[in-house]
Amino acid sequence: MKTRLITAGVAVVVAITLIVLSSFFSVVATVALSLVSVIMCGELLSAKKLNKELKLFIPSLAFALLIPLLSGIKYVCYIPLFLFVFGACVLSVVFHRSIRTEDLMFTLVGVTMITVSMSALNILVVTDASHAAFWIVFCLGVPWIADSAAYFVGSYLGKHKLCPEISPHKTVEGAIGGILGGTLSSLLIGGIFNLIYGEVTVYYGVLVLIGFLNSIISIFGDLTFSVVKRSCKIKDFGSIMPGHGGLMDRFDSVIFCIPVVYIFSQFFYLCV
């Protein structure tokens, strides 16, 4: 527990520093998200021991670095995306005897999902740099708070198992608590940034809707990567965060949530 608390404290300090710097220099967020993307892709592929398959591993990490870096430049990011997918197809033909189709599909789906998610957050930050802190905190905060609320509610009130074969500690009561906590956190985050920015109008109805949806989606994100860990027979994706595992273990509930915020931002006002 002590190790977990120390790691969490250090992570909070680092996160706040990056958020503050990103509010003034969006390139900080771009570089940070690119590095996070690379580390998570490395952890995911290593879990399936694909780090030993250098023909897949190295191009995947290069792609994971490039996509978030280039995502702020309109249309340019589609070039490395095409090259990555086409390159994987070429590898499947040239090395069809040594590269298994299931490993190729695992790599394509996993790496693409992670990089698309990190790129979506970077686009939000770059295109609306004056509200960069809001986008980062809202995208990451809602699923993380939902996850924490689910943990505490489940610990004290949990009686009915949610998915015992995938995650034996998750309960229906915890899931409900997480959804309520995540939804309320969207209101809290909107209110705090309304006070900080002062001149903005926050559309709380849209934030609550996103908070509700992402609280549910975060559960499926967590369970999806729990399935991956079980299939790979590992407890954690990494050890970069002592007591917490790897970055994938912290971002598994976030990966599917960020694109939802991005999609809503394209059709609805969140704050102006």
TITORLO-642249 format. One record per residue (C-alpha): x, y, z. Coordinates in steps of 0.05 Angstrom, whole numbers, plus 5000, padded with zeros to 4 digits. Example, Ala and Ser with C-alpha at 12.3 -4.5 7.8 and 13.67 -1.06 7.14 Angstrom:
524649105156/527349795143/
END
This chain:
500050005000/505750485017/508950374949/502250484914/501151144951/508251394936/507551214863/500651544860/503452174892/509152224843/504452084784/499752644807/505553144812/508052944742/501052984714/499653674743/506353924717/504853674647/497853954647/500354644669/505854644617/501054394563/496554994577/502155444554/505854994505/501554484469/507854144443/508953884514/502353494510/504053244441/510852964462/508052674527/502252324492/507052054439/511551754492/505551474530/503151164465/509850834452/510350564523/503350284522/504249954454/510749654479/507449374541/501549094502/505948734451/510848504504/505048174542/504147714482/511647654475/511548004408/517348444430/521547864405/518447914336/522448524316/519348554246/512748744280/515249064344/519849614316/514949874262/509349864314/513350304362/515350774306/508050834286/505950934358/510751514363/509151844296/501551844297/500652274359/506352724338/503252854270/495952844291/495653594299/497353674225/491053584184/490952964140/498452824148/497252294202/493551864150/500151744114/503651354170/496951004185/496550754114/503950554114/503150174180/497049784157/499849654087/506649474117/503348964162/499948654102/506648614066/509748274126/504047774129/505647574057/513247594059/513847254127/507546834125/511346234153/513946584215/508747114232/502046834255/495747164230/492947234301/499347594323/498848064264/491448224279/492948314353/498448814335/494249194284/488149264328/491749404393/496849894367/491850264323/486750334380/491950614428/495051104379/488251344354/486151484425/492451874443/492052244377/484852444390/486852764456/492653114423/488053404369/483453674423/489354004459/492654284397/486254554365/483754874430/490255034466/487055554511/482855004543/488254464540/487854314615/480354204611/480953694554/486453304588/483053284657/476153134628/478552584581/482752234634/479152444698/472152174685/474151444671/479351454727/474451734778/469251234754/474350674763/476050914834/468750994853/467350294828/473050024870/470850354935/463450214926/464849494906/469549394966/464249615016/457549444983/459248934928/455348284932/453748084860/459547914814/459748284748/464247844705/467347334752/470946944697/474447574672/475248004734/472947644798/473348274842/468648704800/461448744824/454849004797/454449484857/461449734841/459649854769/453450254788/457650654837/462850774783/457651024733/454751504785/461651734806/463951844734/457652214715/458052674776/465452794762/463753074694/459553604729/465053734780/470453804726/466054264685/464554704746/471854754767/474154964698/468455444692/471155794754/478355764728/476956014657/471656514680/469456744611/467156074584/460155774581/460055044601/454654594571/453454154631/448053724597/452953494544/458453374596/453752954638/451752534577/459052414560/460752274632/455151754636/457151414570/464551414586/463351134656/460150534622/465250494566/470950514616/468349874648/468549514581/475549804568/477949534634/474748854622/477348814551/484548874572/483248414631/481447884579/488048034544/491947964609/488547304625/490047034555/497347244564/497446954635/500147594666/497848014725/500148694700/502348964633/508649264662/512249524723/513750254704/509150474761/511050064824/504849804858/500349984799/503449594741/504649914674/501550494637/496850014602/494149814670/492550544685/490050734616/485950114598/479450454621/481351094584/483150844514/475950764489/473551394525/477851934492/475051824421/468051904450/469852594477/472952764410/466752544371/462152954415/466653554410/465753554334/458153584338/456553914405/459254504444/462454284509/465054964529/465955624492/
END
